[in-house]
Amino acid sequence: MLATEHYPEFLERPDGNYRHPTNPAKMLSVVAHEHVYEQDRPEGMQFGDDGGEI
């Protein structure tokens, strides 16, 4: 689901996958500093202290 309007602050981050700020079962993917997509987080995916995928 396109979620750019709900999480515009993520557009400032490098492209990649990030911990969802409110739902641990989801993640946010940033693409080309233009789009933020909300997706189900794959089982076993881990995020670092900065919220980015490790």
N, C-alpha and C positions, 0 to 999 in steps of 0.2 A: 504494500500500500504506500502510495506517495504521501510523505508526511512532512514535506518541506515547510509548509505553512505553520505546522505545530511545533517544529524544532528548528527555527531559522538559525539559532546560535551554533548549530552543528556545521553550518556551511563554512565556518571559519577554520574548521579542522581539516587535516589532510584526508584524502580519500582513504576509505577503509571502513571497518566494522567497529561499532562502539556499543558499550553497555547501554541499555535503555534506561533512562533516568527514573522510571517508575514501575516497570514491569520486568522482573528478572527472566521471564520466559521469552522475552523479545529482545531484538537488537536493532540498532539503527545503522544503515549503510549510507555513507557519504560518497557521492559520485560527481566528479568534476567540479567540486565547489558550487554546484548548481542544484543538486537534488539530494533529498534525504528520504530513504525508504525504510519503513518499519517492516521487519520480518521476524518470523519465528527464529529463535536462537537454536542452532543445532546442539544436540546433547553433547556435552564434553567441551564445548567452546569455552575458553577462559579469557578473562580480561585483566589487564594490568592496572596498576594504581591510577594511570591517566585515563582509564576507561576504554582504552583501545585494545583490540584483540592481541593476544600473545601467542 
